[in-house]
Amino acid sequence: MAKHLVNLDALIRREDFRIVAPGGASGPSSLTNTMKVTELSIESLTYHVLRKPDFQRETSNWTPEKVAELVESFLEGDLIPSIILWRSPESGNIFVIDGAHRLSALAAWVNDDYGDKDISVKFFANNIPREQKRAAEAARQAVEERVGTYISLASALRHPEVSTEKQIRLARNLSSFAVHLQWVVGEARKAEDSFYRINQHATPINQTELDIIKARRKPNAMAARAFIRAGTGHKYWSEFDASTQAKIERIAEEVYALIFKPDLEMPIRSADLPAGGQGYSADSLNMVFGLVNWVNGLKPEMWQRSEDRRSGGSVGSEVLPDDRDGSVTIQFMQSVWRAASRIAGNGPASLGFHPAVYFYGSTGRFQPPAFVAAVEFALELERRRDLHKFTDVRSRFEDFLVKYNYFRNQLSSGYGGGLRPLSPILQMYLTLFEALSAGESDEMAIVAQLRAHPRLMSHLKPQSTEDRKHGRNFSSETKNTIYLRTYLSSAPSCALCKARVPKGSMSIDHKIRKEDGGTGAPENGQVTHPYCNTGYKESAHSRVSRKVDEG
């Protein structure tokens, strides 16, 4: 079975609780206590008034097996907890307060869309990652093995001669069984409070998701939501004017391509790795939200509600207001685009950091704090105007990172989860760069400097024999290690700085410049990083010219 979770987010649309429908809504004379599965068909009127709150997390936390179990449990008459709904007095739409995954799983079965067919393709503008398609197919196969397709059961009673006894029995259950409903009565505020109270119990929302939900109208949350889905899916920015929406979606698509393309294949079979790991993963939203905040200099106390702030936040920090017109969201997104363009892609400013050197451990595991630390390292070099100096020592800098890649693992495990290891990893990069720039060539002297640093000394240890123990067979992680080591040893190098060049950041440079009579013949071309081909080479040429003139 697929290891990835099934994305059912498209099956029930999101909407703001406070949306007012044209003509308003009349109060219900009574609310039904059950819902038949047939009402979850896209052809049903009920399906088209079902909504999720716009602040709800993605409906993508179930495995293929759990989706199949839910469908089978319903058809076998097992107890399924009631779905809790609220009917908006403003729009007449029905919001799922609790049970979105349950209803979405049943809707996926009825419509044969587990995150990869018509409803989902339209919702995600056909931007469906390979991992999502695999999880969808695994869910479809698991459901069919347990109960069969919805279409096969729907026709079983009409055509018993071509149906199995199990299909006929389940079809009779399908015609009789219904999902039990409970209703929240009151205004929008009561419905939202009910959502938070209920969802913080049975299946708690992780802290980042909760932060984004509560900050959903703030520019950092909207930027993160846009990036994580390449500007597709539910449009949290739909209240902005059309040109602003288009700009948000364009920047989101460009950044997504920079950091999440190509799709990550596991086990690793190629050195062509995405800079940001898997776009479709449990950690990706946490990392992207952290990236938006870090690049834009935002602290939690600036955007968290006062009652939600964890201890340690500074008092009196500037409060980040909601974004009313999208201008600040675009500003934040442009900052991330500039930062991502500095480390990845083939734009002229790109340093083209090799993912296997900077963002992945030796076993092929993507390291979110290392990714954000590399982004900040590049920005810090830019602020210090040290990009040329870094390029001078870059090859030795990266060789050191490859040889001592276990240092990042030690910092990550020593400082805990999330992005907490970001600052110490950044400090390691800065210390290493400063040592090399000062002319230090003794590798062990550099290691000693790192281990003597107050923020690093308690975590950077020699690699022990225990760390290198392996069983008789090659584990998947060991295979990744072998593949990455092979790819790194044979990776093309930049003709100017001699460091490795990833496939997505290759630039072709004239050995003899066009200004000096160089031609476009193959023998006059060489592979470089984009920045080495532009800023570094041109600066070096200018320095040589000045020396000649002065001489």
C-alpha positions as CSV (number, residue, x, y, z in Angstrom):
1,M,0.0,0.0,0.0
2,A,1.0,3.6,-0.6
3,K,2.7,5.3,2.3
4,H,1.1,8.6,1.4
5,L,-2.2,9.9,2.7
6,V,-5.2,10.3,0.5
7,N,-6.1,13.9,-0.4
8,L,-9.9,14.2,-0.3
9,D,-9.9,18.0,0.0
10,A,-11.8,18.6,-3.2
11,L,-14.8,16.5,-2.3
12,I,-16.4,19.1,-0.1
13,R,-15.9,22.8,-1.0
14,R,-14.8,25.4,1.5
15,E,-16.6,28.6,2.3
16,D,-16.6,31.5,4.7
17,F,-19.2,31.0,7.4
18,R,-20.4,34.6,6.9
19,I,-21.0,34.4,3.1
20,V,-24.4,35.8,2.3
21,A,-26.2,34.1,-0.6
22,P,-28.2,36.1,-3.2
23,G,-31.7,36.4,-1.9
24,G,-30.7,35.2,1.6
25,A,-31.8,32.0,3.3
26,S,-35.0,31.1,5.0
27,G,-35.0,29.4,8.4
28,P,-35.5,25.6,8.2
29,S,-38.8,24.3,9.4
30,S,-36.9,21.1,10.5
31,L,-33.5,19.6,10.0
32,T,-33.1,16.0,8.9
33,N,-31.4,13.5,11.3
34,T,-29.9,11.3,8.6
35,M,-28.2,11.6,5.2
36,K,-28.3,8.9,2.6
37,V,-25.1,8.1,0.7
38,T,-26.8,8.9,-2.6
39,E,-26.9,12.5,-1.4
40,L,-23.2,12.7,-1.7
41,S,-23.3,12.2,-5.5
42,I,-22.3,15.2,-7.6
43,E,-25.7,14.8,-9.2
44,S,-27.4,15.4,-5.8
45,L,-28.8,18.8,-4.7
46,T,-27.6,18.1,-1.1
47,Y,-24.0,17.7,-2.3
48,H,-24.0,21.2,-3.8
49,V,-24.9,22.9,-0.5
50,L,-22.4,21.0,1.6
51,R,-19.4,23.1,2.7
52,K,-16.4,23.0,5.0
53,P,-15.4,26.1,7.0
54,D,-12.8,28.0,5.1
55,F,-10.4,27.7,8.0
56,Q,-10.5,23.9,8.2
57,R,-7.2,22.1,7.6
58,E,-6.9,20.0,4.4
59,T,-9.0,16.8,4.3
60,S,-5.9,14.7,3.7
61,N,-5.0,12.9,6.9
62,W,-6.3,9.4,6.2
63,T,-4.4,6.4,4.7
64,P,-5.9,4.4,1.8
65,E,-6.7,1.6,4.3
66,K,-8.6,4.0,6.6
67,V,-10.7,5.3,3.7
68,A,-11.5,1.7,2.7
69,E,-12.4,0.8,6.3
70,L,-14.8,3.7,6.7
71,V,-16.7,2.7,3.5
72,E,-16.8,-0.9,4.5
73,S,-17.9,-0.1,8.0
74,F,-20.8,2.0,6.7
75,L,-22.0,-0.7,4.3
76,E,-21.7,-3.4,7.0
77,G,-23.9,-1.3,9.4
78,D,-21.1,-0.7,11.9
79,L,-21.3,2.2,14.3
80,I,-20.0,5.4,12.7
81,P,-20.0,8.6,14.9
82,S,-22.6,11.2,13.9
83,I,-21.7,13.9,11.5
84,I,-22.1,17.4,13.1
85,L,-23.4,20.0,10.8
86,W,-24.4,23.7,10.9
87,R,-26.8,25.4,8.5
88,S,-25.8,29.0,7.8
89,P,-28.8,31.4,8.2
90,E,-27.1,33.7,5.8
91,S,-26.4,31.5,2.8
92,G,-28.4,28.3,3.5
93,N,-25.3,26.2,2.9
94,I,-24.6,23.3,5.3
95,F,-21.2,23.3,6.9
96,V,-19.5,20.2,8.3
97,I,-18.3,21.0,11.8
98,D,-17.1,17.5,12.6
99,G,-16.8,14.5,10.2
100,A,-15.4,16.0,7.1
101,H,-13.1,13.0,6.6
102,R,-15.9,10.6,7.0
103,L,-18.3,12.3,4.6
104,S,-15.4,12.9,2.1
105,A,-14.4,9.3,2.1
106,L,-18.0,8.3,1.3
107,A,-18.2,11.0,-1.3
108,A,-15.0,9.8,-2.8
109,W,-16.4,6.3,-3.1
110,V,-19.7,7.5,-4.6
111,N,-18.0,9.8,-7.2
112,D,-14.9,7.5,-7.8
113,D,-12.6,10.4,-7.0
114,Y,-10.0,9.8,-4.3
115,G,-8.0,12.9,-5.2
116,D,-7.2,12.1,-8.8
117,K,-10.4,12.3,-10.9
118,D,-12.7,15.0,-12.3
119,I,-13.7,16.9,-9.1
120,S,-10.1,16.9,-7.8
121,V,-8.6,17.7,-11.2
122,K,-10.8,20.8,-11.5
123,F,-10.2,21.8,-7.9
124,F,-6.4,21.6,-8.1
125,A,-6.2,22.9,-11.7
126,N,-4.7,19.6,-12.8
127,N,-1.7,20.1,-10.5
128,I,-1.8,16.8,-8.8
129,P,1.5,15.4,-7.5
130,R,2.5,11.9,-8.3
131,E,2.3,10.9,-4.6
132,Q,-1.3,12.0,-4.5
133,K,-2.2,10.0,-7.5
134,R,-0.5,6.9,-6.0
135,A,-2.4,7.3,-2.8
136,A,-5.7,7.8,-4.7
137,E,-5.1,4.6,-6.7
138,A,-4.2,2.7,-3.5
139,A,-7.4,3.8,-1.9
140,R,-9.5,2.9,-4.9
141,Q,-8.0,-0.5,-5.0
142,A,-8.4,-1.1,-1.3
143,V,-12.1,0.0,-1.4
144,E,-12.8,-2.2,-4.5
145,E,-11.2,-5.3,-2.8
146,R,-13.3,-4.8,0.3
147,V,-16.7,-3.8,-1.0
148,G,-16.6,-3.1,-4.8
149,T,-17.3,0.2,-6.6
150,Y,-20.3,2.3,-5.9
151,I,-21.5,1.8,-9.5
152,S,-21.3,-2.0,-9.2
153,L,-23.4,-2.0,-6.0
154,A,-25.9,0.5,-7.4
155,S,-26.6,-1.9,-10.2
156,A,-26.5,-5.1,-8.2
157,L,-30.2,-5.2,-7.3
158,R,-31.2,-4.3,-10.9
159,H,-28.9,-7.1,-12.3
160,P,-28.7,-9.8,-9.7
161,E,-27.8,-12.4,-12.3
162,V,-24.4,-10.8,-12.8
163,S,-23.8,-9.9,-9.2
164,T,-22.3,-11.8,-6.3
165,E,-24.2,-12.6,-3.1
166,K,-22.0,-10.1,-1.2
167,Q,-22.7,-7.4,-3.7
168,I,-26.4,-8.0,-3.5
169,R,-26.3,-7.9,0.3
170,L,-24.2,-4.7,0.4
171,A,-26.5,-3.2,-2.2
172,R,-29.5,-3.8,0.0
173,N,-27.6,-2.2,2.9
174,L,-26.7,0.8,0.7
175,S,-30.4,1.3,-0.1
176,S,-31.3,1.3,3.6
177,F,-28.4,2.7,5.7
178,A,-27.8,6.4,6.3
179,V,-25.3,8.6,8.2
180,H,-26.6,10.0,11.4
181,L,-26.5,13.8,11.8
182,Q,-26.4,16.2,14.7
183,W,-26.8,20.0,14.3
184,V,-25.3,23.0,15.9
185,V,-27.9,25.7,16.3
186,G,-26.9,29.4,16.4
187,E,-24.9,32.1,14.6
188,A,-21.6,31.8,12.9
189,R,-19.5,32.6,16.0
190,K,-21.1,29.6,17.9
191,A,-20.4,27.3,14.9
192,E,-16.7,28.4,14.8
193,D,-16.3,27.9,18.6
194,S,-17.9,24.4,18.2
195,F,-15.5,23.5,15.5
196,Y,-12.4,24.4,17.6
197,R,-13.8,22.7,20.7
198,I,-14.7,19.5,18.9
199,N,-11.6,19.2,16.7
200,Q,-9.2,19.7,19.6
201,H,-10.4,16.5,21.2
202,A,-10.6,13.3,19.1
203,T,-8.1,14.2,16.4
204,P,-6.2,17.3,17.6
205,I,-5.0,19.8,15.0
206,N,-1.2,20.2,15.1
207,Q,0.0,23.6,16.3
208,T,1.1,24.9,12.8
209,E,-2.3,24.0,11.3
210,L,-4.1,25.7,14.2
211,D,-1.9,28.8,13.9
212,I,-2.7,29.1,10.2
213,I,-6.4,28.5,10.7
214,K,-6.6,31.3,13.3
215,A,-4.4,33.6,11.2
216,R,-6.2,32.7,8.0
217,R,-6.8,36.3,6.9
218,K,-3.2,37.4,7.6
219,P,-0.8,37.7,4.7
220,N,1.7,35.1,5.9
221,A,-1.0,32.4,6.3
222,M,-2.5,33.2,2.8
223,A,1.0,33.1,1.2
224,A,1.8,29.7,2.8
225,R,-1.6,28.3,1.6
226,A,-0.9,29.6,-1.9
227,F,2.6,28.2,-2.1
228,I,1.7,24.7,-0.8
229,R,-0.7,24.1,-3.7
230,A,0.9,26.2,-6.4
231,G,-2.0,28.6,-6.3
232,T,-4.7,25.9,-6.8
233,G,-7.3,24.3,-4.5
234,H,-9.4,26.5,-2.3
235,K,-8.7,30.2,-2.9
236,Y,-8.3,31.8,0.5
237,W,-7.5,35.0,-1.4
238,S,-10.8,35.0,-3.4
239,E,-12.0,38.3,-1.8
240,F,-9.2,40.2,-3.5
241,D,-9.7,41.7,-6.9
242,A,-9.1,39.6,-10.0
243,S,-5.7,41.0,-10.9
244,T,-4.4,40.5,-7.3
245,Q,-5.7,36.9,-7.3
246,A,-3.9,36.2,-10.6
247,K,-0.7,37.6,-9.3
248,I,-0.8,35.5,-6.1
249,E,-1.5,32.4,-8.2
250,R,1.3,33.2,-10.6
251,I,3.9,33.7,-7.9
252,A,2.7,30.6,-6.1
253,E,3.1,28.5,-9.2
254,E,6.6,29.8,-9.8
255,V,7.8,29.2,-6.2
256,Y,6.2,25.7,-6.2
257,A,8.2,24.9,-9.3
258,L,11.4,26.2,-7.8
259,I,11.2,24.2,-4.6
260,F,9.0,21.2,-5.2
261,K,9.8,20.2,-8.7
262,P,10.7,17.6,-10.0
263,D,8.6,15.2,-7.9
264,L,10.7,13.3,-5.3
265,E,11.0,9.6,-6.0
266,M,11.7,7.3,-3.0
267,P,13.8,5.3,-2.9
268,I,16.1,7.7,-4.6
269,R,17.1,6.8,-8.2
270,S,18.3,10.2,-9.4
271,A,20.3,13.2,-8.3
272,D,17.6,15.4,-9.8
273,L,16.0,16.2,-6.4
274,P,13.5,18.9,-5.5
275,A,15.0,21.6,-3.3
276,G,12.1,21.6,-0.9
277,G,11.4,17.8,-0.6
278,Q,7.9,16.5,-1.3
279,G,5.3,19.1,-1.8
280,Y,2.7,16.5,-0.8
281,S,3.8,15.6,2.7
282,A,2.9,16.1,6.3
283,D,5.9,18.4,6.9
284,S,5.6,20.6,3.8
285,L,3.0,23.1,5.2
286,N,5.0,23.5,8.4
287,M,8.2,24.2,6.4
288,V,6.5,26.6,3.9
289,F,4.8,28.6,6.7
290,G,8.1,28.8,8.6
291,L,9.9,29.9,5.4
292,V,7.4,32.7,4.8
293,N,7.7,33.9,8.4
294,W,11.5,33.6,8.5
295,V,12.1,35.4,5.1
296,N,9.8,38.2,6.1
297,G,11.1,38.7,9.6
298,L,7.9,37.6,11.3
299,K,7.7,36.4,14.9
300,P,4.8,34.4,16.3
301,E,3.7,37.2,18.6
302,M,3.1,39.3,15.6
303,W,0.4,37.1,14.1
304,Q,-0.9,34.8,16.8
305,R,-3.9,35.8,18.8
306,S,-2.9,37.1,22.2
307,E,-4.6,34.2,24.0
308,D,-2.7,31.7,21.8
309,R,0.8,33.0,22.3
310,R,3.2,30.6,23.8
311,S,5.5,31.8,26.6
312,G,8.6,33.6,25.6
313,G,7.0,36.0,23.1
314,S,8.2,39.6,23.4
315,V,5.7,42.1,24.7
316,G,4.8,45.1,22.6
317,S,5.7,43.5,19.2
318,E,4.1,45.0,16.2
319,V,0.9,43.2,15.4
320,L,0.5,41.9,11.8
321,P,-3.0,43.0,10.6
322,D,-5.3,41.1,8.3
323,D,-4.6,41.7,4.6
324,R,-7.7,43.5,3.2
325,D,-6.6,43.9,-0.4
326,G,-3.8,41.3,-0.9
327,S,-1.0,43.8,-1.3
328,V,0.9,42.5,1.8
329,T,0.4,38.9,0.8
330,I,2.0,39.6,-2.6
331,Q,4.8,41.5,-0.8
332,F,5.5,38.5,1.4
333,M,5.3,36.1,-1.6
334,Q,7.7,38.1,-3.6
335,S,10.2,38.0,-0.8
336,V,10.0,34.2,-0.7
337,W,10.3,34.1,-4.5
338,R,13.5,36.2,-4.4
339,A,14.9,34.0,-1.7
340,A,14.0,30.7,-3.5
341,S,15.4,32.1,-6.7
342,R,18.7,32.8,-5.0
343,I,19.2,29.1,-4.1
344,A,17.4,27.2,-6.9
345,G,16.3,27.5,-10.5
346,N,18.3,28.9,-13.4
347,G,17.6,32.6,-13.0
348,P,20.7,34.8,-13.3
349,A,20.9,35.3,-9.5
350,S,20.7,31.6,-8.6
351,L,23.5,30.1,-6.7
352,G,22.1,26.7,-7.7
353,F,22.6,24.9,-4.4
354,H,22.8,21.2,-5.0
355,P,19.9,19.6,-3.0
356,A,22.0,16.5,-2.1
357,V,24.6,18.7,-0.6
358,Y,22.4,21.2,1.3
359,F,18.9,19.8,1.9
360,Y,19.1,16.0,2.2
361,G,20.8,13.8,4.8
362,S,23.1,11.0,3.7
363,T,20.2,8.5,3.8
364,G,18.1,10.6,1.5
365,R,15.8,12.1,4.1
366,F,14.8,15.7,3.4
367,Q,15.7,18.1,6.2
368,P,13.3,21.1,6.4
369,P,15.4,23.2,8.8
370,A,18.5,22.6,6.6
371,F,16.5,24.0,3.6
372,V,15.4,27.2,5.4
373,A,18.9,27.6,6.9
374,A,20.4,27.4,3.4
375,V,17.9,30.1,2.2
376,E,18.9,32.3,5.1
377,F,22.6,31.6,4.6
378,A,22.3,32.8,0.9
379,L,20.4,35.9,2.0
380,E,23.0,36.7,4.7
381,L,25.8,36.4,2.1
382,E,23.8,38.8,0.0
383,R,23.3,41.3,2.9
384,R,27.0,41.1,3.7
385,R,27.9,41.5,0.0
386,D,30.0,38.3,0.4
387,L,28.6,36.3,-2.6
388,H,31.8,36.7,-4.5
389,K,33.9,35.7,-1.5
390,F,31.7,32.7,-0.9
391,T,32.1,31.7,-4.6
392,D,35.8,31.7,-4.1
393,V,35.6,29.1,-1.4
394,R,32.4,27.4,-2.4
395,S,33.9,24.1,-3.6
396,R,35.8,23.5,-0.4
397,F,32.7,24.6,1.6
398,E,30.5,22.1,0.0
399,D,33.1,19.3,0.1
400,F,33.2,19.8,3.8
401,L,29.3,19.6,4.1
402,V,29.4,16.3,2.1
403,K,32.1,14.8,4.2
404,Y,30.6,15.9,7.5
405,N,26.9,15.6,6.6
406,Y,26.2,13.8,9.9
407,F,26.8,17.2,11.6
408,R,23.4,18.4,10.4
409,N,21.8,15.2,11.6
410,Q,23.4,15.8,15.1
411,L,22.1,19.4,15.2
412,S,18.6,18.3,14.0
413,S,18.3,15.6,16.7
414,G,19.9,17.7,19.4
415,Y,17.6,20.7,18.9
416,G,14.4,18.9,18.4
417,G,11.7,18.9,15.7
418,G,10.2,21.5,13.4
419,L,12.5,24.4,12.4
420,R,14.2,24.6,15.8
421,P,17.5,23.4,14.4
422,L,17.5,26.1,11.8
423,S,19.6,28.7,13.7
424,P,22.4,26.3,14.8
425,I,22.6,24.9,11.2
426,L,22.9,28.5,9.9
427,Q,25.5,29.2,12.5
428,M,27.5,26.1,11.3
429,Y,27.4,27.4,7.8
430,L,28.5,30.9,8.8
431,T,31.4,29.6,11.0
432,L,32.6,27.3,8.2
433,F,32.4,30.1,5.6
434,E,34.3,32.5,7.8
435,A,37.0,30.0,8.5
436,L,37.5,29.2,4.8
437,S,37.4,32.9,3.9
438,A,40.1,33.6,6.5
439,G,42.4,31.2,4.7
440,E,42.0,28.2,7.0
441,S,42.9,25.1,5.1
442,D,43.3,22.6,7.9
443,E,40.1,20.5,8.0
444,M,40.5,19.4,11.5
445,A,41.2,22.9,12.7
446,I,37.8,23.9,11.1
447,V,36.1,21.0,12.9
448,A,37.7,22.2,16.1
449,Q,36.3,25.7,15.6
450,L,32.8,24.3,15.0
451,R,32.9,22.2,18.1
452,A,34.2,25.1,20.2
453,H,31.3,27.4,19.2
454,P,28.9,27.9,22.2
455,R,25.8,27.0,20.1
456,L,27.3,23.9,18.5
457,M,29.8,22.4,21.0
458,S,27.2,20.3,22.9
459,H,25.9,18.6,19.7
460,L,28.7,18.1,17.2
461,K,30.4,14.8,18.0
462,P,32.7,12.4,16.1
463,Q,30.9,9.8,14.1
464,S,30.9,6.7,16.2
465,T,31.2,3.1,15.2
466,E,27.6,2.6,16.4
467,D,26.5,5.2,13.8
468,R,28.0,3.1,11.1
469,K,26.6,-0.3,12.1
470,H,24.5,-2.1,9.4
471,G,22.7,-5.4,9.1
472,R,23.6,-8.1,6.5
473,N,21.1,-6.7,3.9
474,F,20.9,-3.3,2.4
475,S,18.2,-1.2,4.0
476,S,16.3,1.4,1.9
477,E,18.3,4.1,3.7
478,T,21.6,2.4,3.0
479,K,20.6,2.1,-0.7
480,N,19.8,5.9,-0.7
481,T,23.2,6.5,0.8
482,I,25.0,4.5,-1.9
483,Y,23.0,6.2,-4.7
484,L,23.6,9.7,-3.3
485,R,27.3,9.1,-2.7
486,T,27.6,7.8,-6.3
487,Y,25.7,10.8,-7.8
488,L,27.6,13.3,-5.8
489,S,31.0,11.8,-6.8
490,S,30.0,12.1,-10.5
491,A,28.0,15.3,-10.5
492,P,29.0,17.9,-13.1
493,S,31.0,20.7,-11.6
494,C,30.9,24.4,-12.3
495,A,33.8,25.5,-14.6
496,L,34.2,28.6,-12.6
497,C,33.8,27.8,-8.9
498,K,34.3,24.0,-9.2
499,A,31.3,23.2,-7.0
500,R,28.6,20.7,-8.0
501,V,25.9,21.9,-10.4
502,P,22.3,20.5,-10.1
503,K,20.4,19.7,-13.2
504,G,17.8,22.4,-12.6
505,S,20.5,25.2,-12.2
506,M,22.8,24.6,-15.2
507,S,23.9,27.6,-17.2
508,I,26.0,27.5,-20.4
509,D,28.8,30.0,-20.4
510,H,31.1,31.3,-23.1
511,K,34.7,30.3,-22.2
512,I,35.8,33.3,-24.3
513,R,33.3,36.1,-23.9
514,K,31.3,37.3,-26.9
515,E,32.7,40.8,-26.2
516,D,36.2,39.3,-26.6
517,G,35.4,37.5,-29.9
518,G,34.1,34.2,-28.4
519,T,31.7,32.2,-30.6
520,G,28.7,30.0,-30.0
521,A,30.6,26.8,-31.0
522,P,30.3,23.8,-28.6
523,E,34.0,23.9,-27.8
524,N,33.6,27.5,-26.4
525,G,30.8,26.4,-24.0
526,Q,31.1,25.3,-20.4
527,V,28.6,24.4,-17.6
528,T,28.3,26.9,-14.7
529,H,26.0,28.0,-11.9
530,P,23.8,30.9,-13.1
531,Y,25.3,33.3,-10.6
532,C,28.9,32.2,-11.5
533,N,28.0,32.9,-15.2
534,T,26.7,36.4,-14.5
535,G,27.6,38.2,-11.2
536,Y,30.7,36.4,-10.3
537,K,32.3,36.1,-13.8
538,E,31.5,39.7,-14.7
539,S,32.9,41.0,-11.4
540,A,36.1,38.9,-11.8
541,H,36.5,40.3,-15.3
542,S,36.0,43.9,-14.0
543,R,38.6,43.3,-11.3
544,V,41.1,42.0,-13.8
545,S,40.4,45.0,-16.1
546,R,41.0,47.4,-13.3
547,K,44.3,45.8,-12.4
548,V,45.4,46.0,-16.0
549,D,44.4,49.7,-16.2
550,E,46.1,50.5,-12.9
551,G,49.3,48.6,-14.1
